């Protein structure tokens, strides 16, 4: 008997099998073996001969008989009965085992068995008719003679595991085996139907998608042709689709824009939300999303532009050139956020235009004065009625670039109320570590502001919150001297005014003396804004004379200035004509520049009371109290009279509020002059705060104060010793006309003025 181990192959009794000769590689099968018995042993696992053991053989096998062997060595075997396997021996050369016929319970009759077989075969024939290959399969089905043949023939197509296949052979009753065969076949039929239906549905879906895609391409092609023929009739949706393709948006922004565009398509023009969706898409597609290369920076050209358009301001221009040089080396936006601080009209905003011109960038200005609502910076959320983007993103839209020079004007005028804190919203805008993903509430997608050159302006840093101020580098804009104002008027203001009025150069001439008179008698400011207004007035008056034909060529001399501008609009304090005990000249800083300030003191009959007038603030009142204490300590004998008399301290221009930590030394000198009776020369002026120890402490606004002193006719000025370094910011023409004396102690001042 030939013994053959089988794994994962459906072999049942009463079936004819055709084996290739390869299955009998362990044994030499020849034509002489025809008619010999064969024993099929069912293995539990797939193992090689050298690893096989008797325990790997299942207890039930199948016997058979070799019926024929063809010329190529292929073998035909007819299986006979199920057998019980015992006494298995495994060697490297062969496998031997004893087999006994295994009986089975005939719980159903042959007629019932045949009837179920015919039903199963009929169902299979009906099933294969659904497919093109059914004709080919029909001939095979008709040749099957029993249910075992059906299962063995289809076993390769059934989703049966080896234990499930062996379970069919292992069944002891005909009915049980029949049920298992039917279950396997009908599951195969239903599974095949479901799979075929799924494939068919998937095919239909794909075909529909392919068809839809082809139709859309055809529509797009035809629509493009129509748009090219009639660009004026292009639809909003189509226009936005084209803009989105060309915008270069980042992935997040594109998804949001496409979502809004799809909603716009669905809503249609008659929808009440159509306008909101249109406005949003129009805004985001109008922004520049492509980061282009920054143009090469020519430092020499930048210096030339700054010098041509702005007279003076050497330290300011040097700092700007440094920033531009750093950007030229890094090939990108870098450096601090610049905060220009100075009086109105000193050129803070206009120098931003010059920076943009020097860098070959777009320029945009945003005024922040009076903003109270945080949404003005970050934008409104689109859920609100009338939602709009913030001023920052609106400015980016106006610039049409990702790297403009953006001037944020008047950051010191930001307010704070229930609408939020706009200054806090600016923190993200001006922080280089955060603004590369600035998210405007209206847009709801990040936008890169890291390439923007931000310039901020303010008149004072007092009202700027500390966190915001820390993000910026403060650059002071000193006031212009009269000579600098004269140059500015001659080179810039007067030519611009004449051009705007249509006056030619040969029709109007203004002498240098006339310009200086306008500066001294008709303006009172550190900047040149008031001077520009006066130049405009002068040109308008001249235009009337030219149009009337009164004069063909007009020359405005110093004497004719009142004829054109009227009487003196401004009155500057001048020094006193004579020295008076108790009266001393001080220096004050105002938003319009510097002014001299008289401190007047006098004694009257009374009981030791002290009166302070002139609308002085708390700081100056405390300075007066410190000065009085210090004078009593320095002149104990002379100040005894203060116990019997009333002291009155007054600062003229009583309607103008005054406050600041710089009047201490002036008060000490005035009180010392009063109690000693020594008058102080009107040509002396001073500034500085004092301490109870008699020290003179530093002050601010020194350039403006010294200019005021020089303008008023002062010859000698006392300043705190710690302010000596600030003299670098003072114009040479001012320092040449003043004797500036740095002092550390109040006693030094008194020694000089009373000597």
Secondary structure, 3 states (H helix, E strand, C coil): CEEEEECCCCCCCCCEEEECHHHHCCCCCCHHHCCCEEEEEEECCCCCHHHCCHHHECCEEEEEEEEEECCCCCEEEEEEEEEEEEEEEECCCCEEEEEEECCCECCCCHHHHHHHHHHHHHHHHHHHCCCCCHHHHHHHHHHCCCHHHHHHHHCCCCCCCHHHHHHHHHCCEHHHHHHHHHHHHHHHHHHHHHHHHHHHHHHHHHHHHHHHHHHHHHHHHHHHHHHHHCHHHCCHHHHHHHHHHHHCCCHHHHHHHHHHHHHHHHHCCCCCCHHHHHHHHHHHHHCCCCCCCCCCCCHHHHHHHHHHHCCCCHHHHHHHHHHHHHHHHHCCCCCCEEEEEECCCCCHHHHHHHHHHHHCCCEEEEECCCCCCCHHHHCCCCCCCCCCCCHHHHHHHHHCCCCCEEEEECHHHCCEECCEEHHHHHHHHHCCCCHHHEECCCCCCEECCCCCEEEEEECCCCCCCHHHHHCEEEEEECCCCHHHHHHHHHHHHHHHHHHHHCCCHHHEEECHHHHHHHHHHHCCCCCCHHHHHHHHHHHHHHHHHHHHCCCCCEEECCCCHHHHHCCCCCCCCCCCCCCCCCEEEEEEEECCEEEEEEEEEEEEECCCCEEEECCECHHHHHHHHHHHHHHHHHCCCHHHHHHCEEEEEEECCCCCCECCCCCHHHHHHHHHHHHHCCCCCCCEEECCEECCCCEEECCCCHHHHHHHHHHHCCCEEEEEHHHHHHHHHCCHHHHHHCEEEEECEHHHHHHHHCC
